[in-house]
Amino acid sequence: MSLNKLFLCFVFTLVSASLHADPSETKNINIFNNTDKTIYPIVQVTQKPEGAPNVWIYSLYLNISDQVVGVPANQSISIQVPQEQGGISWWNAARVYVYNQTPPAPNPKVQGSVSGFPVHVDEQGAGLPLDDPYQFAEYTFDNSGGHYVGYDVSYVDSVYLPLAIEVEDGSVGYSGTDKNLDEFQSIIADFVKNQQWPYFFLSNGNPYYSIPGGFNLFALDQARSSHDSSKFMLQGDRVAQEGPTVGLENVVARWKKAISPDFCSDCETQCPFCNAFQKNATDVWNAFKEDGGSTTDEAITGRILGFTDAFGPTLSQQYISLEEGITTNPSGGTKYPDYTSKYNLNPYVRLIHHDLNANVYAFSIDDAVGFVRVPGTGITITVGGLNGLKNKTPYVNP
């Protein structure tokens, strides 16, 4: 089979999440590789078969025999995904992982094949390591009341590769970023250097940076590399040999300053905005502090950035405004303020939305462009630029 043009029809044998799935229904996943390196897409779903003790992960690699071949530089692939076959669906809460180096070897257990390519089954549901060199997009397809596709690119967990995604016919614009790989990585490298932001330890001498989002900056700070247990998962200067990273401490310091009584002592014309911002920060901080669990400054800040607790709409809106560097009552501030601004409580948000020009999730709730659901027959994902998209304007929430 020629790899110059990859048009693969994928026929899956997986566990259905829908009682009324139609095996004849398919939707398309188009992937354009706009980089000068081979990329390795992995289409993946998780489901729990009846009677199984664990969630099973079903992964589709582009394999010929035991070799993972991927999509060559400046080439594309079109995948037809059936709604259901053999009682197993690939339409519900699925992901497309994109590696730019050879991914981990697939689980050797195989359940069926797809045009000669095996469907690999992991009955333990371990998933791909968090510190692997990939970026992922998510999709959910349905035909309720018509033909719909839902999708998003999320940079909440981490950021590594420039992805963009849109409905196949281009009826609405894309979510993601228009950056090419070199520009994208150069911006991340500057961010790591200037903000002392930690980065994942990547194997095989990978020259690029993969960095954690705000919550994982805290959640993974003491975790060990899945590639080398002698190393921390997150690299970077630490305040002590086993202490937190300097980048983490810097974010904690931003929040501590925001809740201090003298936060607005230097305000001049923006005092109403400053006072409202300080109140929002204090309200959110106290809510998380009083909600239980560890009450160290690091623990409270990490839980805030992950927004891991359920609070009402008022506190949620206060939190969203703080992440964006603004207030909504009264309205004030400029979204995604400069890194030197005292109103920037999470530098990662400015990186994603300003520097990388990505209209995606940068934090956990109601941020920018999240999950898009529109009528359509499929989706198009591009890596390293917008070539392959029919509509090259950014999507805006209606």
KOLROTI-725411 format. One record per residue (C-alpha): residue in three letters; x, y, z. Coordinates in steps of 0.25 Angstrom, whole numbers, plus 5000, padded with zeros to 4 digits. Each point is the difference from the previous one (the first is absolute). Last residue first. Example, Ala and Ser with C-alpha at 12.3 -4.5 7.8 and 13.67 -1.06 7.14 Angstrom:
2
(SER,(5055,4996,5029))
(ALA,(4994,4986,5002))
// end
This chain:
398
(PRO,(4910,5129,5077))
(ASN,(5014,4995,5005))
(VAL,(5011,5005,4990))
(TYR,(5007,4990,4990))
(PRO,(5013,5005,4994))
(THR,(5000,5003,4985))
(LYS,(5007,4990,4991))
(ASN,(4987,4993,4995))
(LYS,(5003,4989,4990))
(LEU,(5011,4994,5009))
(GLY,(5011,4992,4994))
(ASN,(5011,5009,5001))
(LEU,(4998,5007,5014))
(GLY,(5013,4999,5006))
(GLY,(5009,4990,5008))
(VAL,(4990,4988,5002))
(THR,(4986,5001,4993))
(ILE,(4988,4993,5005))
(THR,(4988,4999,4991))
(ILE,(4986,4995,5005))
(GLY,(4989,4992,4995))
(THR,(4986,5000,4994))
(GLY,(4995,5013,5006))
(PRO,(4990,5007,5008))
(VAL,(5006,5008,5011))
(ARG,(5006,4997,5014))
(VAL,(5012,5007,5005))
(PHE,(5006,4997,5014))
(GLY,(5008,5011,5005))
(VAL,(5003,5014,4994))
(ALA,(5005,5010,5010))
(ASP,(4999,4994,5015))
(ASP,(4987,4995,5006))
(ILE,(5007,4991,5010))
(SER,(5014,4993,5001))
(PHE,(5011,5009,4995))
(ALA,(5006,5003,4987))
(TYR,(4988,4995,4992))
(VAL,(5002,5004,4985))
(ASN,(5001,5013,4991))
(ALA,(5015,4998,4998))
(ASN,(5008,5013,4997))
(LEU,(5013,4993,5005))
(ASP,(5004,5013,5007))
(HIS,(4987,5006,5004))
(HIS,(4990,4988,5003))
(ILE,(5009,4989,5004))
(LEU,(5012,5008,5006))
(ARG,(4990,5009,5007))
(VAL,(4993,4989,5007))
(TYR,(5014,4994,5004))
(PRO,(5003,5012,5007))
(ASN,(4990,4997,5011))
(LEU,(4997,5011,5010))
(ASN,(5002,5012,4990))
(TYR,(4994,5012,5007))
(LYS,(5014,5003,5006))
(SER,(5004,5003,4986))
(THR,(5014,4996,4996))
(TYR,(4995,4988,4992))
(ASP,(4991,5010,4992))
(PRO,(4985,4999,5002))
(TYR,(4992,4989,4994))
(LYS,(4987,5008,4998))
(THR,(5001,5015,5003))
(GLY,(4994,5006,5013))
(GLY,(4986,5004,5004))
(SER,(4985,4997,5001))
(PRO,(4995,5003,5014))
(ASN,(4996,4989,5002))
(THR,(5006,4992,4988))
(THR,(5015,5001,5005))
(ILE,(5012,4997,4992))
(GLY,(5013,4992,5000))
(GLU,(4995,4988,4992))
(GLU,(5002,4990,5011))
(LEU,(4995,5010,5010))
(SER,(4987,5002,4991))
(ILE,(4998,4985,5000))
(TYR,(5001,4999,5015))
(GLN,(4990,5011,5002))
(GLN,(4991,4993,4991))
(SER,(5001,4987,5007))
(LEU,(4998,5007,5013))
(THR,(4987,5006,4995))
(PRO,(4995,4987,4993))
(GLY,(5001,4991,5013))
(PHE,(5011,4992,5004))
(ALA,(5005,4985,4997))
(ASP,(5014,4998,5003))
(THR,(5012,4996,4991))
(PHE,(5001,5014,4994))
(GLY,(5014,4995,4995))
(LEU,(5006,5014,5002))
(ILE,(4993,5001,5013))
(ARG,(5004,4986,5005))
(GLY,(5015,5004,4996))
(THR,(4999,5013,5008))
(ILE,(4994,4993,5012))
(ALA,(5011,4989,5000))
(GLU,(5011,5010,4998))
(ASP,(4996,5009,5011))
(THR,(4998,4989,5010))
(THR,(4986,4997,5004))
(SER,(4999,4985,4997))
(GLY,(4986,4994,4999))
(GLY,(4988,5009,5004))
(ASP,(4991,5009,4993))
(GLU,(5004,5012,5009))
(LYS,(5013,5002,4992))
(PHE,(4993,4999,4986))
(ALA,(4989,5010,5004))
(ASN,(5010,5009,5007))
(TRP,(5009,5001,4987))
(VAL,(4988,5002,4991))
(ASP,(4994,5011,5009))
(THR,(5014,5007,5001))
(ALA,(5003,5000,4985))
(ASN,(4986,5006,4997))
(LYS,(5002,5010,5011))
(GLN,(5014,5004,4994))
(PHE,(4994,5001,4986))
(ALA,(4989,5009,5005))
(ASN,(5009,5009,5007))
(CYS,(5009,5001,4988))
(PHE,(4989,5003,4991))
(PRO,(4995,5011,5009))
(CYS,(5014,5005,5002))
(GLN,(5003,5001,4985))
(THR,(5004,5015,5000))
(GLU,(5011,5000,5010))
(CYS,(5003,4986,5007))
(ASP,(5013,4999,5008))
(SER,(4993,4995,5013))
(CYS,(4991,4990,4992))
(PHE,(5007,4987,5004))
(ASP,(5002,5006,5014))
(PRO,(4991,4990,5007))
(SER,(5006,4988,4994))
(ILE,(4991,4991,4992))
(ALA,(5007,5003,4986))
(LYS,(5014,4999,5006))
(LYS,(4997,4986,5005))
(TRP,(4995,4996,4986))
(ARG,(5012,5005,4993))
(ALA,(5009,4994,5010))
(VAL,(4994,4986,4998))
(VAL,(5002,5002,4985))
(ASN,(5015,5003,5002))
(GLU,(5002,4988,5010))
(LEU,(4995,4991,4989))
(GLY,(5010,5006,4990))
(VAL,(5011,4998,5010))
(THR,(4997,4985,5000))
(PRO,(4996,4994,5013))
(GLY,(5010,4994,5010))
(GLU,(5008,4987,4999))
(GLN,(5013,5007,4998))
(ALA,(4995,5013,5005))
(VAL,(4994,5012,4993))
(ARG,(4999,4992,4987))
(ASP,(5006,5004,4986))
(GLY,(4993,4993,4989))
(GLN,(4995,4986,4996))
(LEU,(4986,4994,5002))
(MET,(4999,4985,5000))
(PHE,(5011,5000,5011))
(LYS,(5012,4991,4996))
(SER,(5005,4987,5006))
(SER,(4988,4993,4995))
(ASP,(5004,5002,4986))
(HIS,(4990,4999,4988))
(SER,(4987,5001,5009))
(SER,(5006,5012,5007))
(ARG,(4998,5001,5014))
(ALA,(4989,5009,5007))
(GLN,(5003,5011,5010))
(ASP,(4995,5011,4991))
(LEU,(4989,4992,4993))
(ALA,(4988,5006,5007))
(PHE,(5006,5014,5001))
(LEU,(5004,5004,4986))
(ASN,(4989,4990,4996))
(PHE,(4990,5010,5005))
(GLY,(5006,5012,4992))
(GLY,(5003,4992,4987))
(PRO,(5012,4991,4999))
(ILE,(5011,5002,4989))
(SER,(5005,4992,4988))
(TYR,(5013,5006,4995))
(TYR,(5007,4996,4987))
(PRO,(5014,4994,4998))
(ASN,(4996,4986,5003))
(GLY,(5012,4992,5004))
(ASN,(4993,4987,5000))
(SER,(4992,5002,5013))
(LEU,(4992,5013,5004))
(PHE,(5001,5006,5014))
(PHE,(4988,5009,5001))
(TYR,(5002,5015,5001))
(PRO,(5001,5010,5012))
(TRP,(4997,5014,4998))
(GLN,(5011,5010,5004))
(GLN,(4992,5011,4994))
(ASN,(5010,5005,4991))
(LYS,(5007,4987,4996))
(VAL,(4988,4991,4999))
(PHE,(4992,5011,4993))
(ASP,(5011,5003,4990))
(ALA,(5000,4985,4997))
(ILE,(4985,5000,4998))
(ILE,(5001,5011,4990))
(SER,(5011,4993,4992))
(GLN,(4992,4987,5001))
(PHE,(4988,5007,4993))
(GLU,(5009,5007,4990))
(ASP,(5007,4987,4996))
(LEU,(4987,4992,4999))
(ASN,(4991,5009,4992))
(LYS,(4991,5009,5007))
(ASP,(4985,5001,4996))
(THR,(4995,4996,5013))
(GLY,(4988,4992,5005))
(SER,(4985,5002,4997))
(TYR,(4996,5001,4986))
(GLY,(4989,5008,4993))
(VAL,(4986,4996,4997))
(SER,(4994,4993,4987))
(GLY,(5014,4995,4997))
(ASP,(4994,4987,4994))
(GLU,(5008,4991,5009))
(VAL,(4997,5007,5013))
(GLU,(5012,5006,5006))
(ILE,(5013,4997,5007))
(ALA,(5013,5007,5002))
(LEU,(5013,4994,5007))
(PRO,(5013,5006,5003))
(LEU,(5008,4989,5008))
(TYR,(5005,5000,5015))
(VAL,(4990,5006,5010))
(SER,(4995,4994,5012))
(ASP,(4988,4996,5008))
(VAL,(4991,5012,4997))
(TYR,(5005,5001,4986))
(SER,(4987,4994,4994))
(VAL,(4997,4999,4986))
(ASP,(4985,4998,4998))
(TYR,(4989,4992,4993))
(GLY,(4985,4997,4998))
(VAL,(4995,4995,4987))
(TYR,(4985,5000,4996))
(HIS,(4991,4993,4990))
(GLY,(4985,5002,5002))
(GLY,(4991,5000,5012))
(SER,(5009,4991,5008))
(ASN,(5011,4995,4990))
(ASP,(5012,5000,5009))
(PHE,(5015,5002,5000))
(THR,(5009,5003,5012))
(TYR,(5014,5005,4998))
(GLU,(5012,5004,5008))
(ALA,(5014,5005,4995))
(PHE,(5013,4995,5005))
(GLN,(5014,5005,5001))
(TYR,(5012,4991,5001))
(PRO,(5014,4998,5005))
(ASP,(4998,4991,5012))
(ASP,(5000,5006,5014))
(LEU,(4986,4996,5003))
(PRO,(5003,4986,4997))
(LEU,(4989,4993,4991))
(GLY,(4989,4993,5006))
(ALA,(5000,4990,5011))
(GLY,(4987,4993,4997))
(GLN,(5003,4987,5005))
(GLU,(4993,4992,4989))
(ASP,(5009,5007,4989))
(VAL,(4995,4996,4986))
(HIS,(5007,5003,4987))
(VAL,(4992,5001,4987))
(PRO,(5008,4995,4989))
(PHE,(5002,5006,4986))
(GLY,(4997,4991,4989))
(SER,(4988,5009,4995))
(VAL,(4997,5001,5015))
(SER,(5002,4988,5008))
(GLY,(4994,4992,5011))
(GLN,(5003,4999,5015))
(VAL,(5015,5000,5002))
(LYS,(5008,4998,5012))
(PRO,(5014,5005,4998))
(ASN,(4998,5013,5007))
(PRO,(5006,5010,4990))
(ALA,(5014,5004,5001))
(PRO,(5002,5014,5006))
(PRO,(4999,5011,4989))
(THR,(5011,5003,4989))
(GLN,(5002,5015,5000))
(ASN,(4991,5011,4997))
(TYR,(4988,4994,5007))
(VAL,(4985,5004,4998))
(TYR,(4990,4994,5009))
(VAL,(4986,5000,4994))
(ARG,(4990,4998,5011))
(ALA,(4986,4994,5002))
(ALA,(4988,5004,5009))
(ASN,(4990,4992,4992))
(TRP,(5001,4997,4985))
(TRP,(5009,4988,5000))
(SER,(4989,4990,5004))
(ILE,(5001,4985,5003))
(GLY,(4988,4990,4998))
(GLY,(5006,4993,4989))
(GLN,(5001,5013,4992))
(GLU,(4995,5013,5004))
(GLN,(5000,5015,4995))
(PRO,(5010,4997,4989))
(VAL,(5013,5009,4999))
(GLN,(5005,5003,4986))
(ILE,(5014,5005,5001))
(SER,(5007,5010,4990))
(ILE,(5015,5001,5001))
(SER,(5009,5011,4996))
(GLN,(5014,5003,4995))
(ASN,(5009,5012,5002))
(ALA,(5010,4991,5008))
(PRO,(4996,4985,5001))
(VAL,(4988,4995,5007))
(GLY,(5003,4989,5010))
(VAL,(5007,4987,4997))
(VAL,(5000,4992,5013))
(GLN,(5007,4987,4996))
(ASP,(4996,4987,5006))
(SER,(4993,4995,4987))
(ILE,(4996,5013,4993))
(ASN,(4994,5009,5011))
(LEU,(4993,5013,5001))
(TYR,(4995,4999,5014))
(LEU,(4986,4998,5005))
(SER,(4999,4999,5015))
(TYR,(4989,4994,5008))
(ILE,(5001,5002,5015))
(TRP,(4992,4991,5010))
(VAL,(4994,5005,5013))
(ASN,(5003,4990,5011))
(PRO,(4993,4989,5007))
(ALA,(4993,4994,4987))
(GLY,(4986,4995,5002))
(GLU,(4994,5008,4989))
(PRO,(5011,5007,4992))
(LYS,(5005,5013,5005))
(GLN,(5003,5010,4990))
(THR,(5012,5009,4996))
(VAL,(5002,5006,4986))
(GLN,(5012,5003,4992))
(VAL,(5005,5004,4986))
(ILE,(5015,5001,5000))
(PRO,(5007,5009,4990))
(TYR,(5015,4999,4998))
(ILE,(5006,5012,4993))
(THR,(5012,4999,4990))
(LYS,(5008,5013,5000))
(ASP,(5001,5012,4991))
(THR,(4987,5005,5006))
(ASN,(4986,5003,4993))
(ASN,(4995,4986,5004))
(PHE,(4985,5001,4996))
(ILE,(4990,4991,5007))
(ASN,(4986,4997,4995))
(ILE,(4990,4993,5009))
(ASN,(4988,4996,4993))
(LYS,(4986,4995,5004))
(THR,(4994,4987,4998))
(GLU,(4986,4994,5001))
(SER,(4998,4986,4995))
(PRO,(5001,4993,5014))
(ASP,(4989,5008,5005))
(ALA,(5000,5002,5015))
(HIS,(4987,4999,5008))
(LEU,(5005,4994,5013))
(SER,(5011,5010,5001))
(ALA,(5013,4998,5008))
(SER,(5004,4989,4991))
(VAL,(5013,4991,5003))
(LEU,(5010,4999,4988))
(THR,(5002,4994,4987))
(PHE,(5004,5011,4991))
(VAL,(5000,5001,4985))
(PHE,(5010,5012,4996))
(CYS,(5000,5004,4985))
(LEU,(5014,5005,4997))
(PHE,(5004,5010,4990))
(LEU,(5015,5003,5001))
(LYS,(5006,5007,4989))
(ASN,(5015,5000,4998))
(LEU,(5000,4988,5010))
(SER,(4998,4990,4988))
(MET,(4995,4986,5004))
// end
